C-alpha cells in the first residue's frame, strides 16, 4: 500500500515538473545581442531599443548606457532575443518617476522625433550578435 502511494506520488511529481518546465514554444532559441546606438553621429545614452520578432514571440528590449551601448533582455531570467528576423525601433528612455510630472517634463527626449517611426530589419542568429544601430 505505501509502495503504491509513493509510486503514485513520484509519478505525479514527475508529470508536474515536466509540465512546469514549459515546451519548446515557451523557450525559443535565443542569441545574445549587444551593440551601440548612434544618432546623427553621436553615441546616445538613454535610448530604449526594442527588437520585435517577425511572427510570434515576445520582444526583447534594452536601454543604452553612457557609451551608447545596449544589451537585450528577453525575460527576467534570460538575456538576448529570439533567433530570426526582427523589426527594431528606438525611443527615448525616461527613468523619472511616472507620478512626478515636473520630472517627466524636464527629462530630455534624446531621440529626435524624425527617428521614432523608423523601423530597421535585422537578423538575430544563435550565439553572440553585435548589432549596431545608426540613425540616419
C-alpha positions, 0 to 999 in steps of 0.5 A: 500500500505505501509502495503504491502511494509513493509510486503514485506520488513520484509519478505525479511529481514527475508529470508536474515538473515536466509540465512546469518546465514549459515546451519548446514554444515557451523557450525559443532559441535565443542569441545574445545581442549587444551593440551601440546606438548612434544618432546623427553621429553621436553615441546616445545614452538613454535610448530604449531599443526594442527588437520585435520578432517577425511572427510570434514571440515576445520582444526583447528590449534594452536601454543604452548606457553612457557609451551608447551601448545596449544589451537585450533582455528577453525575460527576467531570467534570460538575456538576448532575443529570439533567433530570426528576423526582427523589426527594431525601433528606438525611443527615448528612455525616461527613468523619472518617476511616472507620478512626478510630472515636473520630472517627466517634463524636464527629462530630455527626449534624446531621440529626435522625433524624425527617428521614432517611426523608423523601423530597421530589419535585422537578423538575430542568429544563435550565439553572440550578435553585435548589432549596431544601430545608426540613425540616419 
